[in-house]
């Protein structure tokens, strides 16, 4: 038991000495001019981080993507769930469809208002000549058909 207590005491005293000695050594070797520039850069870093925190909006929705028919036209269905206690107004969906990492079209849908803890469905259809030509190339066996959709949901709420 004495060995354990002695080891703990030794460890804390060494840690305390390192913590106290490091700032003193840094201060003793630096000049006043470098301290002020360091202070200015630290202030600038703090100001930029606070503006980034203030500009970040809370995520009040959760959504899941479902596929309808996706051949020469693609039907995209998204279930948008309001996970907040606030009513969301002017909710809209933007979807960008890619096949084989190539942008083949996009679509837009206005959803409306979603009350607290409720969900609504958004549906849109992508029709484009690029999508039709990619589908024809897939039917001929020239390419693979790897589809991916990037969605973004926009909304407004009042505090």
Phi, psi and omega in degrees: 000320179296320180297320180295316179293321179294320178295318179295317179296318179295317181296316180292324180291322178293318180296319179294319180296320179293320182292320181284322185286328184297311179293325179294319180293321179293321181290324182290328183271342184268158177261169181294326182296316180289330178296319181290324178291323177296319179297317180296318180291326178292322177296318179297321179293320179293318179296320180291325180288326178290325177291327177292323180290320180292326183279344180286126181267149178288148178269110185256357182234155172229139182220154180230138185260133175238149179254137168263213176293134180221087176236253176280345167229146181242130175260123180246126178241135181229130175263114183257122181247129175275114183259009182257180175264004183257152173276130180263133182247154174054051180277133179219159183237133170243133180230135178240121184262134176233138174238123183055043179063020178243129182291121183246354178159170179215164178212167187220143176215135175266125184265316181111222183258138175238120179286170183299134177061026179242174178225157174220158180259141173239137181225139174210161184236132177260122175229123177205160179290329177295318178295318180295319179291324176295321179295319178295321177294325177291321177297327178282351179085016181278326185228169171272169181237077178258105183260148177211142179235135173254123181242151171221137181246126179250143181205167174232148174213160182243139181275000000 
